[in-house]
Amino acid sequence: MEIENHKIARLITKQLSYDKEGKFRYKEIEKGFDDFLSKTYQKMHFDFVILPGGFLSFGAYPEELLHINSAQILEQEHIDTFFDMAIQISDQFFNDLFGKSLDKIKAVTDFITYGIDTFHPENKLHIEMVGIFDVKENMYRMTGKFYPLESQKHSLIKVLDLKTHFYQLNKQKVVVFGSHDLNAYNPRGQAKALPGSYKKLISGKFRNMCKQFKPDVVLQHPHTTDAPHIWSLGWKTLAKELPSVKNFASGICYYKEPKPRGSLEEVLEKTKKGDVVDFILM
């Protein structure tokens, strides 16, 4: 049987990875991956499998950093500590998840991208990272959100090294976004940003880097997306500014209480371009 080759498989969740008591939905996720492999093994191959932002979370905040109450100090001096812990958590999860199915996932995809967060237990400090799991080499690359919501201005531990968003993978130029990093391309948000402000400066710097890089693929990792137009302005501006991008996708957790505002079909249609195949994970 001839294998179908595709760029991106998007594994969609319709609930958060953690229940209201904070328990990880491991059994449901395991079943979802088993179903995905049963549909794709020896039938399809994807360069990238994308999951939503916040798909994983640390069980515990790094103990050696609990006494530091400044996001600025943490992002300037301790990002590697967060990255190292994220890699340990990720490696344990994927090794447990795939186990005997490791050969199957290697046959189905080359890279899995996903969000992984951690929160300080006593204050609002938090970091929203994105992992790139190289399935064949069993190695990880890490980046994280640099463009905060207004409400996160003082609490988000930003990943300031923008080079960590740019990769050459499978002879393709790939840019990886945290959730609201796409808003660096949102014209409404940029119109509100004050001249000389962090958001104005970081957006200009990042967009210039993207223009020079000329990416082929862009992967975004929002935590939840329940309406079709949440990311549309950012994607439209990016597509116009970066004509080299032939394929993009937002990882989708289609969830909102008490219910989503738009249909899942509309959400999926408005958050992808090119060769993207959608699967329901759970």
Sequence and secondary structure as in RCSB ss.txt:
>XXXX:A:sequence
MEIENHKIARLITKQLSYDKEGKFRYKEIEKGFDDFLSKTYQKMHFDFVILPGGFLSFGAYPEELLHINSAQILE
QEHIDTFFDMAIQISDQFFNDLFGKSLDKIKAVTDFITYGIDTFHPENKLHIEMVGIFDVKENMYRMTGKFYPLE
SQKHSLIKVLDLKTHFYQLNKQKVVVFGSHDLNAYNPRGQAKALPGSYKKLISGKFRNMCKQFKPDVVLQHPHTT
DAPHIWSLGWKTLAKELPSVKNFASGICYYKEPKPRGSLEEVLEKTKKGDVVDFILM
>XXXX:A:secstr
   EEEEEEEEEBSS SB TTS B HHHHHHHHHHHHHHHTTTEEEEEEE  TTSEE SS  GGGTT   HHHHH
HH HHHHHHHHHHHHHHHHHHHHGGGHHHHHHHEEEEEEEEEEE SSSS EEEEEEEEETTTTEEEEEE  S  G
GGTTTB     GGGGEEEETTEEEEEEETGGGGGG HHHHHHS TTSHHHHHHHHHHHHHHHH  SEEEEE S  
 STTTTHHHHHHHHHH TT  EEEE  B   SS  SS HHHHHHHTEESSEEEEE  
